[in-house]
Amino acid sequence: MLAPLRERNYRLWAAADLVSVAGTWMQVLGLNWLILTATGSAATMGVVVMLQALPVLILGGWGGALADRLPARPTLIALQTLRALLALALIAGTGHLWPIYAVALVSGVISSLEGPCLGRFGSALVPPSALGSALALGSVLSSAGRILGMSLGGVLVGVTGVSSLFALNALSYGAVIVALAAMRPGSVRTLATAAPGDGGVRAGLRYIARQPVVLVVLALSFVLGSLGRNYQVTMAAMVAGPLHAGSASYGMLSTVFAVGAVAGGIALAGSGRSTLRVLLAAGATISALQIGAGLAPTTLGFAAFILPIAAGAVIFDTIVSTRIQLDTREDMRGRVLATVGMVSSLSGIVGAPLIGWLCDSLGARGTLVSAGTVTVVAAVAGGVVLARLKGVPVLWALPLVGRRPAELLT
């Protein structure tokens, strides 16, 4: 698990990521609470998520094609600078909703290029044999940053207001810029880049279309992402609705979610089992637990479900990223990662407003139960399809049934 930390450049990247993620989640908490207290509508929160996701869906293919050609380090420095300016713009616009919508939209445009650039650059900091551990460790550090950001943000939002959270997020991007500038370029592994005139976006789509297992994994990621992963909406709706709690409880639940995410990352990194069977098990488990979360009578009971849900979500996402990067060509990696980002954005565009509307219509409890039921069915169906694609018995998809040959676990 700690092998990637032997690389100096990865250590710099990991430290900067911890700081940056903490700042990002402080801003997320501030925005969510600002919108909810100003409008009282979970659907409005969903609209903001949709505005962030829409540009990635529309521009993601071109962003991936650019990422396969552009030098990653200077590109990321420029994008981090833009991120800092957007956080400062939120301070100037506090008290109005339109600056939030505008920043969300521009953030999505940046993400369309930033996501595949980050994926390519991160995989170049470690040897291929350490990529799985690096991704799992990155999930742990990101979750730790989320704990730090949500914990500090939960305190500051009631003391200094949301503007301080936006200012701290702007400062956090400076840590990434400093880390990128301090890296040793000679120690960064050179990835194959796309040749001029290789077909760009269309070539990437044709390549992915010939990977049926990848397509099934992306479909599962979409369904679970849209109906089972919009917890920034459902947690706030549960707190403000049936749990009758306040901002402190929202911050506490967000921290519990982050603790669970850390636990999931550690468990995956320690086991080293980034396999499709573990992916299916994680998807089915978090879907079933979501139903239980909707029935939880108290805030503490809800937190008890949130913890393992977060752990399973990190395991699911990390395995998706690991398989996508290990099983695809380097010169296509930006475009493949962009497709993953587009699927994630589509889940936000479809899922966040839908979950917000369901929360307003059915209530937070009814939303969690009904959406969890759909994702359980999707996880089971995905397991059946993957088993048939691999030409193995359907029971292969059940990780606790029998012992299978090692090659069936990949």
Order of alpha helices (4+ residues) and beta strands (2+ residues): alpha-alpha-alpha-alpha-alpha-alpha-alpha-alpha-alpha-alpha-alpha-alpha-alpha
